[in-house]
Amino acid sequence: MDLFAGGPVRLGDFFLRARAEDQPNPRDLLIDLAPAPQRCSEWTNAGGLLGVQALAPLADLPERARRQLGFLGAGAGCALSALAALRLGFGIVDLVGHPEDEEPFAALASAIGASGKWTLHRRVDDVPDGAFHHWALIGCDGTVPSSWEAFEPFVRRLRPEGQMVFFGLPVASIEEVHQEAASRGYALRSFGVRGALASVGGSLEHHHRFA
């Protein structure tokens, strides 16, 4: 599928484009995907735009506040969310992904003039331990999580007031996902849909229930 065949995509203040001729407004937060179109198409098809959408409201925060934020992401399509976090000015961006993502992600981060520190890790266990991250985003690639306990390493690295977002979930299973997460103390705060995929975002009232 051609990346953004119908033109650029706007998500809040974000302006994602694959062609230089698509011009943003002066106040838009431009994310230029032209340096790695094939990889970006894969991330988009996995529901990556839902992760970007979840972060879009943070554009209303002052820049100083955004620079204090930490991002942790993993799963299919999460590189787009990591780019959005860098474009917002997050001070720390930790992305768990495949080594083949490093070169295209570095090119994309350079294209948006990212000033924050970012690191690509092979495993979540390689991310420095400690509750340093305000946002954790998990790409599910069209499937329902089979084990909620598997997210314990992410929960352990999330600040008490942090937000956890699952995106790329099948729309048909979203109620099932919500009920299971809620039984573990997950308080729903956001919800998004793009085509057959959806996202849920919220905070953890009882972190130990994900362990």
Secondary structure, DSSP 8 states (H G I E B T S, - for coil): --TTTT--EEETTEEEESSTTS---TTSEEEE-TTSHHHHHHHHHTTHHHHHHHHGGGGGS-HHHHHT-EEEEEETTHHHHHHHHHHHT-SEEEEE--GGGHHHHHHHHHHTT--SEEEEESSGGGS--SS-EEEEEEE-TTS--S-GGGGHHHHHTEEEEEEEEEEEEEGGGHHHHHHHHHTTTEEEEEEEEETTEEEEEEEES-GGGG-
